[in-house]
Amino acid sequence: MIINAAECEPILSHNIERIRQKPEQLLRGLRIAMDVVHATKGVIAIKEKHTEAVKALREANKDPDISLTLLEDMYPMGEERAIIREVLGKLLKVTDLPLAADAIVTNAETACRIQEAVDEHKPFIDKDMTVAGKIAGNEQDKLIQVFLDVPLGTKVSAMFEKAGGLGDSYGELIMGGPFTGKRTSPDAPVIKTTGGLIATECFPKGPEKIGVLVCACSACQERMEQIAASLGSEVVGVEKCKQAKEVKGSLKCENPGRCPGQVQKVMALKKAGAQAVLIGNCTDCSNTVMSCAPQLGLPVYHSTDAALRAVNFHLIRKIKNR
Ligand code: SF4
């Protein structure tokens, strides 16, 4: 039984905050889940950089069958098969479920809600979330805020009010994280999958013609085209990362976060007439794109830019030398 505590998306921090505050709740939820499925081992997969949460879990854990696996800080470390690869050393096929590795993966918050359901008889009526971005006043310490136990059905606008109010201008409201979130509206309700609400920076004026490179673990083609439209750019070419394989109508990555090379894809977009590329790629592949696109005269935009700019984070670009 593996707990996905990667909190993979940048900006989102509510999972780690709950673990930091209540490590025993996650450990208890995991033990209940292990007992239900007769799992002999429990593993909490968490990024090494979350030192306080890691320390809290280590100090609270008295169960010899439960251990921690520390993860590298890269996107998409929280992808289910990436977690299994890191914990068990097995790379599953895109069509495989975790059971193919004799494993079950569940999220950290789900395990905590299992503890509440079993021990406190509390139904699943609340959700933890991160509210971030263009908050009125723009004070640095308010740009990312965590709210625990928000009742499902709460309006998006009410959450931004709680965070201090929406800033005067913003690009869009995202429900979810910068990579996989979707555009939302102030009247939309918080639902069981709402992990983040982000008011992004205003979009800059993009080039006239742009090429789109789609990642399986990030914004889908439709969302990428929506972002291109917000940049005021016409999409003249769409390429998919060669590790992105279609499974039952959606894309799955063959080896999440391990770049297969992107030069051919970038060249194809240039040939299609792109004056710049809009990418949604993982950190490793974004690094590769940055090793070739600028040399081909193509500026690079990333689907997460507007969200990351809103909280003054580094953009997803060149992470390390190749
Ligand atoms: S290898 Fe390709 S499909 Fe996989 S995570 Fe990276 S960009 Fe996405």
Residues whose N, C-alpha, C, O or C-beta is under 5 A from the ligand:
A	BS01	SF4	C215 A216 C217 C241 Q243 A244 C253 N255 P256 G257 R258 C259 P260 N281 C282 C285
